[in-house]
Amino acid sequence: MMLDARIDQENLLKNVLLNTPGLDKESIIFSAWAAVYTVQSTHVENLVESWIGKPTQEQKRAILFSVARMGVTNPYFVSRQYLDLNAGGTLEALNFRSFGDIKVANEAAYHFACIAVSVINGGHMCLRSHAMSLLNAGATDENIDAVMRLGAVCHSLAKLEFSFDKDEQ
């Protein structure tokens, strides 16, 4: 039936969540749940929860900062690429509190979450910025790529969820 269309995606998601060498558990939790909150798919949420559990309240707080901030910066900076304006165009123009003020304990996990969200939102400038921050801090290309795949597969699974009749799920 139609469920066959998402077998590869579910296997990819499970593999990234459970078999990504060198990517710490908290970065996986941040990335996966940031993707869940971004794609807003019950199916993806259920898969992620069954394989890695739910984030703690402190983790969820930090994850939601990544989702909220990328929800603004991704479309804003993509749009700015097409307009040459003499106003705005900076993080300061968005009136965000400083990273220090929001008190996210695990900066690397936060950047990984931002990568997953940026892949889903098509925020390529933000994707590059967060990837460079991670690379400068010693993250590997393999782990950044794994989180990019995680975002992409969650996006695909969410699209497929909408396509299936409820009785097929």
Salt bridges, closest charged atoms under 4 A:
GLU10 OE2 - ARG6 NE 3.19
GLU10 OE2 - HIS43 NE2 2.65
GLU58 OE2 - ARG61 NH1 3.96
GLU107 OE2 - HIS111 NE2 3.45
ASP145 OD2 - ARG149 NE 2.88
